[in-house]
Amino acid sequence: MQSIQGILEFVDQIFVNLSSWFSSQLASYLPEWAVTFVMMFATVLVLIVFGLASIIWINIFERKIIGRIQDRYGPNRFGPWGLLQCVADMVKLLTKEDVTPSRADRLIFNLAAVVPIVPTFMILAVLPFGRGMVATDLSIGFLYIVAVGSLGTIGIFMAGWSSNNKYSILGGMRTVAQMISYEIPMVLSVVGVLLLVGSLSMVSIVEAQGQWRLPFIVLQPLAFVLYFTAAIAEVNRAPFDLPEGESEIVAGYHIEYSGIKFAMFLLAEYINAFSICAIATTVFLGGWQGPILPSWAWFFLKAYALYFVLIWLRGTLPRLRVDQLMNFAWKTLVPLALANLMVTALVVKLVPQYSLVGAIALLAANVVIIVCIAIVKYPRWRQDKREVVLVSRTPTPQTESS
Amino acid sequence: MTKLKTETVTLNMGPHHPSTHGVFRLILTLDGETIVDVEPVVGYLHRNHEKIGEKNNWIQNTPFTDRLDYISPMNNEFAYVLAVEKLAEIDPPERAKYIRIIMVELNRIANHLIAIGFLLNELGCFFTPMFYALRWREMIVDLYEMTCGSRMMPNYFWIGGVSADLPEGFLPECKELVSALPGFLDEMEQLITENEILQMRCKNVAILPPEVATAFGCTGPLLRASGVPYDVRRAEPYSIYDRFDFDIPIGTVGDVYDRYLVRIAEARQSVRIVDQALRDLPGGETATPKKRKFTPPVGDIYHRTEAPKGELGFYLVSDGTENPYRYRIRAPSFVNLQALPYMCRGHKIADVVVVIGSIDITMGEVDR
């Protein structure tokens, strides 16, 4: 029994131990400041490599599942089970001609391909991938994520504007409107959780869920739904993929990009999508916590389960229209997030921290809000039902036949 | 606060935009995302169909009509063949008539499935409903392949009958398909019709009032969704449509959502017709004795049929030679397309592609 626990502990902490072993090795022939410096760079390198490498399996995962949803196989030609498809795509993108349109604003056009990818990697820095596995545990963790995450908008708008193409300007305009609107419900929905925790640090959010002995999705189900919806819009995924709206504005802001610059946008989009799943895992699903399996395994299991939901939505839902998107953010998500925040604040003040009573009270408060929405909305859903009229054997309308 | 100086933008959509169903160009005048005006430009797929039709002889034109609306080739052949038969006063055998009805109605189901799939595609539900619809269209096309060897360009209808009798396995497979299709349509409706986003996108978008629809000369599901129960099969029964029991579904509002509902309901009615035709299918000959040369008497004829996209008419003039003197087509897609600018004004860019999808056009037929 002891030995099993020892093995589990070892596997759980394998990356942490590896890192401390590496720094102790360095310490033997480098001064202390240099060790800190090298370790910082090593951590950054690991995160970037992880980010880039994760694209490979995320991509395969996504295309295989979309294929299954659409009643086809997905990639299955290159490599066993089509696993090398991603490599083939990358080679293709890297060897493609890199076109800059003659009428484009060259500097901004080329810069815009790099800008969105920087904040995506910066977000990875504060995510706790496992127990003790966080690059830097900022005390303002969530605020940092919000601040850095909104930088991506600038890159996309730069791309849209500098391409000097009407479709891309439309895409850029849509992006700005959408991302700024959806940031508000996204942040407001998490504030309820932050009230329960009393800290912005991502690690303390996870630890607080350990103390409640419940993930916050149980205490704040509404907030989870709000966060996830707003976050999907934030990363421009279906059904909120208006900025790229394939069938309307062709590809939106990256219509003029080709080759590696186009790949950069895709890269940023995929890592962003993974990031929102990772943030949702940390804030609502109890982060790395879980029985038996090592902590990092739990984290990735939960994050990829959420990513599966993203793929599922992409495969099944139609897209919203621009005005409906704005209405949805400002008339549905923001009021709900505010209501959730108020109710949570009230309950947190009234009930004791980390108690069963508190948990039940929070859940009840959420249920009350959801029931209220249902009562208000349900009659409208019913009356909207429409059917065709079947005309059988009526006198035919007289038309002037030729 | 002074008012901002704003301008309208002219956006050129097409001719190779992913949702224009071929090569179709739209010149949009935009105020932000809102459509001020739409100017459709057609002619990119013009291939001189009507003039070539005058150079072909009467028999050669039958396979040529397959290239009009390539989604529903059987319907095109049907319209042409009926027109020539009316001109030459040929009466095909009973069995051929029933086989034609089976083929044509199966084709209507396939066409409506594709129309719904493309509509969902343009709504942003990328290719999932499309593949579901295509899977069932494939089974219908398999039946065509079994019968005449070709999936899209069948050349099955001949003047005075059909080219071959039904093959051995056709009837059981067709019966199986027809009994399974209502289940699939139910499944499709379950998945799509009640979807909140679909309803938001489709309801009250591009409303076409009945007066306007008739003024534009719209026909087919587009007109019926506006609430006009006009169907050539019922208004002016041709072939043997007066023997079948079927209903005409009409919409109540005339928006994109109604067009979607009408198409599904029509597919259900077609299933009913095929079912009845399979039940009553008589034995006997499938074609009148064939001739190598065919010359109808001098005269002219206009014959119209209800193709899946609307009223498909052929105006043929014969001067007593082997070639038609005039070969003119009234293509439903082309006429229905006229209502596009009317329906789009005041809506958003995203609605334009949805409206095109809801009209259900094929460029092969529009440009000819």
Interface residues (C-beta under 8 A of the other chain):
Chain A: I69 Q70 D71 R72 K166 Y167 L170 M173 R174 A238 P239 D241 L242 G245 E246 S247 E248 I249 V250 R314 G315 T316 L317 P318 R319 L320 R321 V322 D323 Q324 D384 R386 E387 V388 V389 L390 V391 S392 T394 T396 P397 T399 S401 S402
Chain B: V9 L11 H17 P18 S19 E33 L120 N121 E122 L123 G124 C125 F126 F127 T128 F131 Y132 R135 N195 I197 L198 Q199 M200 R201 K203 G227 V228 P229 Y230 R234 A235 E236 F246 D247 I248 P249 I250 G251 T252 V253 Y257 D258 L261 V262 A265 Y302 R304 G313 K348 I349 A350 D351 V352 V353
